[in-house]
Amino acid sequence: MSRSLFLLLALAPLTLVSCGDKDDTGTPPEADADTDADSDTDADSDTDADGDTDADGDADVDPWPVISLAPEALDFGSVDLGTEASETVTITNLGGEDLHIMDLSVQPEDSDFEVGSVGYVLLQSGASTDFSVVFQPGVAGEHSGRVVVDSDDPDTPQATVPLLGEGVGGEIAVSPVSYDFGTLWIGCEDEVELEVSNVGNGTLTIEDYSFNTGSNDLTMDEVADENGSDPGLVDLDPGQSTTMVVRYAPLDDYADIAYAHIDSTAVEVPTVQVVFEGGGDASAEISDTYEQGTVPQDSFELSSADVVPETIVVQIDGVTSTIGWSYDSALNAVVFDAAYVPEFGCTVEISYVERGAC
């Protein structure tokens, strides 16, 4: 071997090693590129003890039933009284085991919300089912409640959906709800205003009214028809009212009672009844007696000036006479028509009630 070839072979390993470009740590570059304890592209890149993906890169699923309700709340908005609105709620099982629906209810039980039946009571992983919720307001104003779904989800055994809605419509209220005039002197009179109001949040129509009594002593003014050819008598906006006047003028000492009925378009209580009562009492009962003379007279003046004309009773020789005479307030006398003048010798008895201090 020549001296030249020996030098070449001796230097060759040094040349190969220096061509490897090893780093300062001695780790080959290709090995560092594929694996690194702190790298995002290491051999464990498909699994992370604190991450959201499993060893296969799929989303984590809890190995038990997990209930989900959508939407999370229901707002029905404004709904007219007497009508209804319906919404749908979806139940989904997000867990890895079957979800069993145990019960479906609305709280409070006396609310104006109603829940329908659920489509399925057993949901496999990822499955869904629906149920309906109906809002049928019976009174005006805001309504609230909640749907409660009982299931075997260990974390949420009772899932809820808050409910909200507003009933819109007219509601009737009366004042007073009853009235007792007490005892009045016969011939006196008293009155009271019956106020009919709309306490709702929509239009209220007074459709009709009636006033029922067995006595003429109690009366009510007629209600003016403000609607003309339109339905009903009076339309009341929210907060508006109208009045009716009830009068009591007893003409005897019997107890009197009357019933006012008012019909409206209110949904919950369309008809209201108001009771009116009263009684009369005689301040004094007077009886004047006259003997018809030889010159018949047709006018008999009464001894008291405070006469209640409606209480006058005329008897001729003990027989009550209801025709042929009248009371003249200017003369304060009972005056007979010419054809009915009592004959000579007849006894005329006139009884009446004296008006008390009203």
BELDAPE-V206814 format. One record per residue. N is the residue number from 1. RES is the residue in one small letter. PSI is psi in whole degrees, 0 to 359 (none if undefined). NEAR is the number of other ideal C-beta (glycine too) atoms within 10 Angstrom. D_FIRST is the distance of its C-alpha to the first C-alpha in whole Angstrom. Layout:
n->N res->RES psi->PSI near->NEAR d_first->D_FIRST
n->N res->RES psi->PSI near->NEAR d_first->D_FIRST
This chain:
n->1 res->m psi->137 near->6 d_first->0
n->2 res->s psi->157 near->7 d_first->4
n->3 res->r psi->327 near->6 d_first->6
n->4 res->s psi->313 near->7 d_first->8
n->5 res->l psi->321 near->9 d_first->7
n->6 res->f psi->318 near->10 d_first->7
n->7 res->l psi->325 near->10 d_first->10
n->8 res->l psi->315 near->10 d_first->11
n->9 res->l psi->325 near->9 d_first->11
n->10 res->a psi->328 near->9 d_first->13
n->11 res->l psi->343 near->9 d_first->15
n->12 res->a psi->314 near->10 d_first->16
n->13 res->p psi->324 near->9 d_first->18
n->14 res->l psi->326 near->9 d_first->20
n->15 res->t psi->320 near->9 d_first->21
n->16 res->l psi->319 near->8 d_first->22
n->17 res->v psi->316 near->9 d_first->25
n->18 res->s psi->336 near->9 d_first->26
n->19 res->c psi->348 near->7 d_first->27
n->20 res->g psi->344 near->8 d_first->29
n->21 res->d psi->46 near->7 d_first->32
n->22 res->k psi->152 near->11 d_first->33
n->23 res->d psi->188 near->9 d_first->37
n->24 res->d psi->334 near->5 d_first->38
n->25 res->t psi->348 near->7 d_first->39
n->26 res->g psi->7 near->6 d_first->36
n->27 res->t psi->128 near->10 d_first->37
n->28 res->p psi->140 near->12 d_first->36
n->29 res->p psi->322 near->10 d_first->38
n->30 res->e psi->325 near->7 d_first->39
n->31 res->a psi->324 near->9 d_first->40
n->32 res->d psi->332 near->12 d_first->42
n->33 res->a psi->332 near->10 d_first->44
n->34 res->d psi->336 near->10 d_first->45
n->35 res->t psi->140 near->11 d_first->46
n->36 res->d psi->130 near->12 d_first->48
n->37 res->a psi->333 near->6 d_first->51
n->38 res->d psi->7 near->5 d_first->53
n->39 res->s psi->156 near->13 d_first->52
n->40 res->d psi->354 near->6 d_first->55
n->41 res->t psi->30 near->9 d_first->52
n->42 res->d psi->183 near->11 d_first->51
n->43 res->a psi->342 near->10 d_first->51
n->44 res->d psi->20 near->11 d_first->55
n->45 res->s psi->341 near->11 d_first->56
n->46 res->d psi->357 near->12 d_first->59
n->47 res->t psi->143 near->12 d_first->61
n->48 res->d psi->125 near->11 d_first->62
n->49 res->a psi->331 near->5 d_first->64
n->50 res->d psi->7 near->4 d_first->67
n->51 res->g psi->183 near->9 d_first->66
n->52 res->d psi->3 near->8 d_first->68
n->53 res->t psi->152 near->13 d_first->66
n->54 res->d psi->190 near->13 d_first->65
n->55 res->a psi->336 near->9 d_first->62
n->56 res->d psi->3 near->7 d_first->63
n->57 res->g psi->10 near->9 d_first->64
n->58 res->d psi->158 near->10 d_first->67
n->59 res->a psi->145 near->7 d_first->70
n->60 res->d psi->137 near->10 d_first->71
n->61 res->v psi->124 near->14 d_first->75
n->62 res->d psi->136 near->14 d_first->77
n->63 res->p psi->40 near->10 d_first->77
n->64 res->w psi->168 near->14 d_first->81
n->65 res->p psi->137 near->22 d_first->84
n->66 res->v psi->116 near->20 d_first->84
n->67 res->i psi->142 near->22 d_first->87
n->68 res->s psi->133 near->16 d_first->87
n->69 res->l psi->135 near->16 d_first->90
n->70 res->a psi->132 near->12 d_first->90
n->71 res->p psi->168 near->11 d_first->92
n->72 res->e psi->342 near->11 d_first->92
n->73 res->a psi->155 near->12 d_first->95
n->74 res->l psi->128 near->20 d_first->98
n->75 res->d psi->110 near->13 d_first->101
n->76 res->f psi->349 near->22 d_first->103
n->77 res->g psi->211 near->10 d_first->105
n->78 res->s psi->129 near->12 d_first->109
n->79 res->v psi->129 near->19 d_first->110
n->80 res->d psi->142 near->14 d_first->114
n->81 res->l psi->140 near->22 d_first->116
n->82 res->g psi->355 near->14 d_first->117
n->83 res->t psi->181 near->13 d_first->114
n->84 res->e psi->160 near->13 d_first->110
n->85 res->a psi->148 near->16 d_first->107
n->86 res->s psi->142 near->12 d_first->104
n->87 res->e psi->162 near->16 d_first->100
n->88 res->t psi->138 near->12 d_first->97
n->89 res->v psi->136 near->22 d_first->95
n->90 res->t psi->131 near->13 d_first->92
n->91 res->i psi->130 near->24 d_first->90
n->92 res->t psi->140 near->16 d_first->87
n->93 res->n psi->109 near->24 d_first->85
n->94 res->l psi->2 near->16 d_first->81
n->95 res->g psi->180 near->23 d_first->80
n->96 res->g psi->349 near->15 d_first->78
n->97 res->e psi->165 near->17 d_first->81
n->98 res->d psi->142 near->14 d_first->85
n->99 res->l psi->127 near->25 d_first->87
n->100 res->h psi->124 near->14 d_first->91
n->101 res->i psi->115 near->21 d_first->94
n->102 res->m psi->319 near->11 d_first->97
n->103 res->d psi->156 near->11 d_first->99
n->104 res->l psi->122 near->19 d_first->100
n->105 res->s psi->170 near->12 d_first->103
n->106 res->v psi->136 near->19 d_first->104
n->107 res->q psi->139 near->13 d_first->105
n->108 res->p psi->160 near->9 d_first->108
n->109 res->e psi->331 near->7 d_first->110
n->110 res->d psi->18 near->7 d_first->113
n->111 res->s psi->173 near->17 d_first->111
n->112 res->d psi->17 near->21 d_first->111
n->113 res->f psi->146 near->23 d_first->108
n->114 res->e psi->137 near->14 d_first->107
n->115 res->v psi->140 near->19 d_first->104
n->116 res->g psi->182 near->14 d_first->103
n->117 res->s psi->152 near->8 d_first->102
n->118 res->v psi->148 near->17 d_first->98
n->119 res->g psi->314 near->13 d_first->96
n->120 res->y psi->144 near->14 d_first->94
n->121 res->v psi->353 near->15 d_first->94
n->122 res->l psi->122 near->11 d_first->91
n->123 res->l psi->122 near->23 d_first->88
n->124 res->q psi->171 near->13 d_first->84
n->125 res->s psi->125 near->16 d_first->81
n->126 res->g psi->353 near->11 d_first->81
n->127 res->a psi->159 near->13 d_first->85
n->128 res->s psi->160 near->14 d_first->88
n->129 res->t psi->162 near->17 d_first->91
n->130 res->d psi->158 near->13 d_first->94
n->131 res->f psi->158 near->18 d_first->98
n->132 res->s psi->152 near->13 d_first->100
n->133 res->v psi->128 near->22 d_first->102
n->134 res->v psi->135 near->15 d_first->106
n->135 res->f psi->117 near->25 d_first->108
n->136 res->q psi->88 near->18 d_first->111
n->137 res->p psi->137 near->27 d_first->113
n->138 res->g psi->340 near->14 d_first->117
n->139 res->v psi->155 near->16 d_first->117
n->140 res->a psi->152 near->24 d_first->116
n->141 res->g psi->181 near->13 d_first->114
n->142 res->e psi->143 near->10 d_first->110
n->143 res->h psi->144 near->20 d_first->109
n->144 res->s psi->158 near->14 d_first->106
n->145 res->g psi->198 near->23 d_first->105
n->146 res->r psi->148 near->17 d_first->101
n->147 res->v psi->137 near->21 d_first->100
n->148 res->v psi->124 near->15 d_first->99
n->149 res->v psi->115 near->23 d_first->96
n->150 res->d psi->131 near->15 d_first->96
n->151 res->s psi->182 near->22 d_first->93
n->152 res->d psi->23 near->15 d_first->90
n->153 res->d psi->116 near->23 d_first->88
n->154 res->p psi->333 near->12 d_first->87
n->155 res->d psi->326 near->11 d_first->86
n->156 res->t psi->76 near->14 d_first->89
n->157 res->p psi->336 near->12 d_first->92
n->158 res->q psi->104 near->13 d_first->94
n->159 res->a psi->143 near->17 d_first->93
n->160 res->t psi->154 near->14 d_first->96
n->161 res->v psi->112 near->20 d_first->96
n->162 res->p psi->144 near->12 d_first->99
n->163 res->l psi->142 near->24 d_first->102
n->164 res->l psi->142 near->16 d_first->104
n->165 res->g psi->163 near->24 d_first->106
n->166 res->e psi->127 near->17 d_first->110
n->167 res->g psi->133 near->27 d_first->113
n->168 res->v psi->126 near->19 d_first->115
n->169 res->g psi->170 near->25 d_first->119
n->170 res->g psi->147 near->24 d_first->122
n->171 res->e psi->138 near->24 d_first->124
n->172 res->i psi->142 near->23 d_first->127
n->173 res->a psi->143 near->16 d_first->129
n->174 res->v psi->151 near->17 d_first->133
n->175 res->s psi->124 near->13 d_first->135
n->176 res->p psi->165 near->14 d_first->137
n->177 res->v psi->342 near->11 d_first->136
n->178 res->s psi->161 near->11 d_first->139
n->179 res->y psi->136 near->20 d_first->142
n->180 res->d psi->115 near->14 d_first->146
n->181 res->f psi->347 near->22 d_first->148
n->182 res->g psi->204 near->10 d_first->150
n->183 res->t psi->123 near->14 d_first->154
n->184 res->l psi->149 near->20 d_first->156
n->185 res->w psi->138 near->20 d_first->160
n->186 res->i psi->130 near->25 d_first->161
n->187 res->g psi->345 near->23 d_first->161
n->188 res->c psi->167 near->18 d_first->158
n->189 res->e psi->145 near->13 d_first->155
n->190 res->d psi->160 near->15 d_first->151
n->191 res->e psi->159 near->13 d_first->148
n->192 res->v psi->144 near->16 d_first->144
n->193 res->e psi->129 near->12 d_first->141
n->194 res->l psi->113 near->22 d_first->139
n->195 res->e psi->128 near->13 d_first->135
n->196 res->v psi->121 near->24 d_first->133
n->197 res->s psi->155 near->18 d_first->129
n->198 res->n psi->107 near->28 d_first->126
n->199 res->v psi->11 near->17 d_first->124
n->200 res->g psi->193 near->26 d_first->121
n->201 res->n psi->17 near->19 d_first->118
n->202 res->g psi->177 near->19 d_first->119
n->203 res->t psi->137 near->16 d_first->122
n->204 res->l psi->131 near->27 d_first->125
n->205 res->t psi->126 near->19 d_first->128
n->206 res->i psi->111 near->25 d_first->132
n->207 res->e psi->323 near->17 d_first->133
n->208 res->d psi->169 near->12 d_first->136
n->209 res->y psi->161 near->20 d_first->138
n->210 res->s psi->155 near->12 d_first->142
n->211 res->f psi->109 near->20 d_first->144
n->212 res->n psi->125 near->11 d_first->146
n->213 res->t psi->152 near->15 d_first->149
n->214 res->g psi->8 near->10 d_first->152
n->215 res->s psi->143 near->17 d_first->154
n->216 res->n psi->358 near->10 d_first->155
n->217 res->d psi->337 near->23 d_first->155
n->218 res->l psi->127 near->23 d_first->151
n->219 res->t psi->157 near->17 d_first->150
n->220 res->m psi->136 near->19 d_first->146
n->221 res->d psi->147 near->14 d_first->146
n->222 res->e psi->149 near->11 d_first->144
n->223 res->v psi->126 near->17 d_first->141
n->224 res->a psi->139 near->10 d_first->141
n->225 res->d psi->101 near->12 d_first->138
n->226 res->e psi->345 near->13 d_first->136
n->227 res->n psi->349 near->14 d_first->134
n->228 res->g psi->239 near->6 d_first->136
n->229 res->s psi->349 near->5 d_first->135
n->230 res->d psi->157 near->10 d_first->132
n->231 res->p psi->147 near->9 d_first->131
n->232 res->g psi->173 near->18 d_first->132
n->233 res->l psi->315 near->21 d_first->135
n->234 res->v psi->135 near->20 d_first->133
n->235 res->d psi->129 near->18 d_first->129
n->236 res->l psi->124 near->23 d_first->128
n->237 res->d psi->165 near->12 d_first->124
n->238 res->p psi->129 near->17 d_first->122
n->239 res->g psi->350 near->10 d_first->124
n->240 res->q psi->161 near->14 d_first->128
n->241 res->s psi->165 near->15 d_first->131
n->242 res->t psi->160 near->17 d_first->134
n->243 res->t psi->150 near->13 d_first->138
n->244 res->m psi->141 near->21 d_first->141
n->245 res->v psi->127 near->12 d_first->144
n->246 res->v psi->131 near->22 d_first->146
n->247 res->r psi->148 near->15 d_first->149
n->248 res->y psi->123 near->25 d_first->152
n->249 res->a psi->87 near->21 d_first->155
n->250 res->p psi->139 near->27 d_first->157
n->251 res->l psi->5 near->17 d_first->161
n->252 res->d psi->179 near->16 d_first->161
n->253 res->d psi->25 near->13 d_first->160
n->254 res->y psi->154 near->11 d_first->158
n->255 res->a psi->141 near->12 d_first->154
n->256 res->d psi->149 near->22 d_first->152
n->257 res->i psi->146 near->15 d_first->149
n->258 res->a psi->154 near->21 d_first->146
n->259 res->y psi->122 near->13 d_first->143
n->260 res->a psi->127 near->23 d_first->141
n->261 res->h psi->131 near->13 d_first->138
n->262 res->i psi->121 near->23 d_first->135
n->263 res->d psi->137 near->17 d_first->133
n->264 res->s psi->180 near->24 d_first->130
n->265 res->t psi->9 near->23 d_first->126
n->266 res->a psi->144 near->27 d_first->125
n->267 res->v psi->311 near->20 d_first->122
n->268 res->e psi->311 near->15 d_first->123
n->269 res->v psi->86 near->12 d_first->126
n->270 res->p psi->333 near->13 d_first->128
n->271 res->t psi->130 near->14 d_first->131
n->272 res->v psi->150 near->17 d_first->133
n->273 res->q psi->135 near->13 d_first->136
n->274 res->v psi->130 near->21 d_first->138
n->275 res->v psi->133 near->13 d_first->142
n->276 res->f psi->135 near->24 d_first->145
n->277 res->e psi->161 near->15 d_first->147
n->278 res->g psi->169 near->22 d_first->151
n->279 res->g psi->153 near->18 d_first->154
n->280 res->g psi->157 near->25 d_first->158
n->281 res->d psi->141 near->14 d_first->161
n->282 res->a psi->125 near->19 d_first->164
n->283 res->s psi->317 near->17 d_first->165
n->284 res->a psi->139 near->13 d_first->169
n->285 res->e psi->124 near->12 d_first->171
n->286 res->i psi->144 near->17 d_first->174
n->287 res->s psi->120 near->11 d_first->177
n->288 res->d psi->134 near->15 d_first->180
n->289 res->t psi->138 near->11 d_first->183
n->290 res->y psi->146 near->15 d_first->185
n->291 res->e psi->123 near->10 d_first->189
n->292 res->q psi->126 near->18 d_first->190
n->293 res->g psi->187 near->9 d_first->193
n->294 res->t psi->332 near->6 d_first->196
n->295 res->v psi->101 near->6 d_first->194
n->296 res->p psi->137 near->13 d_first->191
n->297 res->q psi->148 near->15 d_first->188
n->298 res->d psi->359 near->14 d_first->184
n->299 res->s psi->132 near->12 d_first->182
n->300 res->f psi->109 near->20 d_first->182
n->301 res->e psi->140 near->15 d_first->180
n->302 res->l psi->152 near->20 d_first->178
n->303 res->s psi->338 near->12 d_first->178
n->304 res->s psi->140 near->14 d_first->174
n->305 res->a psi->345 near->10 d_first->173
n->306 res->d psi->66 near->17 d_first->169
n->307 res->v psi->139 near->22 d_first->169
n->308 res->v psi->102 near->22 d_first->166
n->309 res->p psi->323 near->17 d_first->168
n->310 res->e psi->348 near->16 d_first->166
n->311 res->t psi->1 near->19 d_first->167
n->312 res->i psi->132 near->16 d_first->171
n->313 res->v psi->127 near->13 d_first->173
n->314 res->v psi->129 near->22 d_first->176
n->315 res->q psi->138 near->15 d_first->179
n->316 res->i psi->115 near->18 d_first->182
n->317 res->d psi->42 near->13 d_first->185
n->318 res->g psi->359 near->7 d_first->181
n->319 res->v psi->126 near->8 d_first->180
n->320 res->t psi->132 near->9 d_first->176
n->321 res->s psi->124 near->16 d_first->177
n->322 res->t psi->356 near->7 d_first->173
n->323 res->i psi->163 near->9 d_first->175
n->324 res->g psi->11 near->14 d_first->177
n->325 res->w psi->165 near->22 d_first->176
n->326 res->s psi->164 near->12 d_first->174
n->327 res->y psi->128 near->17 d_first->173
n->328 res->d psi->107 near->13 d_first->174
n->329 res->s psi->329 near->9 d_first->172
n->330 res->a psi->323 near->5 d_first->174
n->331 res->l psi->348 near->12 d_first->177
n->332 res->n psi->51 near->15 d_first->175
n->333 res->a psi->156 near->17 d_first->177
n->334 res->v psi->124 near->24 d_first->177
n->335 res->v psi->129 near->15 d_first->179
n->336 res->f psi->145 near->20 d_first->180
n->337 res->d psi->157 near->11 d_first->180
n->338 res->a psi->322 near->7 d_first->184
n->339 res->a psi->350 near->7 d_first->184
n->340 res->y psi->14 near->13 d_first->183
n->341 res->v psi->128 near->16 d_first->185
n->342 res->p psi->143 near->22 d_first->186
n->343 res->e psi->168 near->9 d_first->190
n->344 res->f psi->133 near->10 d_first->193
n->345 res->g psi->353 near->11 d_first->192
n->346 res->c psi->149 near->14 d_first->189
n->347 res->t psi->123 near->13 d_first->186
n->348 res->v psi->122 near->20 d_first->183
n->349 res->e psi->125 near->16 d_first->180
n->350 res->i psi->118 near->22 d_first->177
n->351 res->s psi->151 near->15 d_first->174
n->352 res->y psi->170 near->27 d_first->171
n->353 res->v psi->135 near->27 d_first->168
n->354 res->e psi->133 near->20 d_first->168
n->355 res->r psi->132 near->20 d_first->165
n->356 res->g psi->181 near->16 d_first->164
n->357 res->a psi->110 near->7 d_first->162
n->358 res->c psi->none near->10 d_first->159
